[in-house]
C-alpha cells in the first residue's frame, strides 16, 4: 500500500512504511523518500552544508579514477564525497542529482539501521515502540544528508557495531573499517570500538563501565568545551611523506582554519543566530542531564530488569562508548557528534530491553525521552521545511522531479 501511496504523496507513504518497516516493499518506499528528499533540496539556504557541497560539486574537477590515488597519498581525508563527485560530474552539473544519490545511500543505511528495532520488538508493538522508533529515527533522519559525509558514515558505523556486538554477525567486525572512507573522523569511533573489544578481554565488571561514565560526565561539566573545531574534506598542500600523517594534519589544519573563521563571525551574529545558539545550548544541557538521569535510574534498577546476556554486554559497551564520546566532544570541535552515535546505541538497547520490562514506571520513563530529545525534534521539524522546496511535501513525486529538472549550477556565496 505505501508503494502505491508514494505515487501521490511521498510523505504519507513514508509514514505508512515506518509503521511496518519490516514489511515487503516498505523498505523500498523508505529509501525512495530519502532519495526524493535529497533531490528536493532547494539550495536557497546558503548557510547549509548542502549548499556548500552542491557548490563544490558544480566546480569539481577531480576525475573518478584520480580519487583513490589522491586518498592513498594523503591529499584527501576520505573518498565518499569525491567518488560520487567524480562519477556524476561527466554527466550532470545539477546538484539536485548529486543529492539524489546522497539521499539514496543515506536512506539505505538508515533503513538497515532502523529495521533492527523491528527485529528486537517483533510482536505486540504499541505506542511505546513507535515513540522509540521515532527517537531512534532522529539519529538516522533524512536531514543527515546535510552533513552527508559524517552522517552517512555514522549510520553505517552504528549499524555494523550493533550487528557485531548485539546480533553477533562476524562480517561486521571488519566491515566497520569502511566507515572512515565516508568521513575520516569516524576513525575515532573505530578506535573506541576496537578498544572496547580489547578491554573486554580482561575487564568484565559492569560497574566499572558505569563509574567510568559517571566520572567523565562529571569532569565534562568543569572542563572547557571544544578545544578545537574541525571541518574535513578540503585538499591542502601537505608535504609529509606518510599518508596517514597527512590526513591527520589536514584534519587539524582545517579545524584551526574553521575556528578562526568562527571567531571572526561571532561578533557579527544576527539576533536569530544568537537566539538559536542559546536554544541549542539550553536543550543540549537538558539532553546531557536528562540522559545522565535516565542512565542512573536504569543502573539503580539493573537487578530488577529482565535482560539477556547479550543485552547486558551491549549496555556496558554503551557506557564505554558514551564516556569516550564525551572526551572527544571536549577535545575536538565536532567530537560532540559521537555523543549522537552513543545515543543511537542507547536507544537501540532501550528498545531491545523494553518488551520484557514494560512496567508503568518504564512507560513513564519512555515518555520522558521525548523531552530529553526536544531539541532534535525541533531541529527536524524546522529544517525539514526550510531545506527543501515546498512542493516536496504536498505534490506527487513527478512534479518535484520536473521542478528540479535542468536546475542550473550554483556558486559559493
BELPE-V368722 format. One line per field, one symbol per residue. phi: phi as a letter, one per 30 degrees, with the letter a starting at -180 (. if undefined). psi: psi as a letter, one per 30 degrees, with the letter a starting at -180 (. if undefined). burial: I if it has 9 or more other C-alpha atoms within 8 Angstrom, else O. A space follows every 10 residues. Layout:
# BELPE-V368722
phi = ???
psi = ???
burial = ???
This chain:
# BELPE-V368722
phi = .edddedcae dddddddddb ddddidddde dddddddddd edicdddddd ddddddddcd bddedcdddd dddjdbdabe edddeddded cacddddedd dedddddddd dedddddddd bdbhdbdddd dddddddecb ddddddbddd ddddddeddd ddeddcchdd edecdddddd ddaeddeddd dddddddddd dbbcdddedd dddddddddd dccddhdbca ackdcbdcce dddddddddd ededdddddd ddddcedcdd dddddddddd dddddedddd ddddeddddd cedcdcbddd dddddddedd dddddddddd cbecdddddd dddedddddd dddeecbddd dddddddddd decedddddd dddddddcde eedbcddddd dddcdieddc bdc
psi = eeeeeefeje eeeeeeefei fflkfeeeee eeeeeeeeef kfgfjffkee eeeeeeefgk fkleffeeee effgfkflfe efeeeeeeef flgjfeeefe eeeeeeeeee eeeeffefef iflhkafeef eeeeeeeegg lfffffieee eeeeeeeeee eeeeeefhje efefffffef fekeffeeee eeeeeeeeef ffjgjeeeee eeeeeeeeef ffkkkielll jlflkljkfk fkeeeeeeee eeeeeeeeee eeeefefgkl eeeeeeeeee eefeeeeeee eeeeeeeeee geffkjllee eeeeefeeee eeefeeeeff fkegffffee eeeeeefeee eefeeggile eeeeeeefee eegeeeeeee eefeeeflkf eeffllefee eeefkgklll lk.
burial = OIIOIIIIII IIIIOIIIOO IOOOOIIOII IIIIIIIIII IOIOIOOOOI IIOIIIIIOI OIOIOOIOOI IIIIIIIIII IIIIIIIIIO OOIIIIIIII IIIIIIIIII IIIIIOIIOO IOOOIOOIII IIIOIIIIII OIOIIOIIII IIIIIIIIII IIIIIIOOIO OIIOOIOOII IIIIOIIOII OIIOOIOOOO OOOOOOOOII OIIOOIIOOI OOOOOIIIII OIOOOOOOOO OOIOIIIIII IIOIIIOIIO OOOOOOOOOO OOOIOOOOOI OOIIOIIOOI IOOIOOOOOO OOOOOOOOOO IIIIIIIIII IIIIIIIIII IIIIIIOIII IIIIIIIIIO IIIIOOIIOO OIIOIIIOII OIIIIOIOOI OOIIIOIIIO OIOOIIIOII IOOIOOOOIO OOO
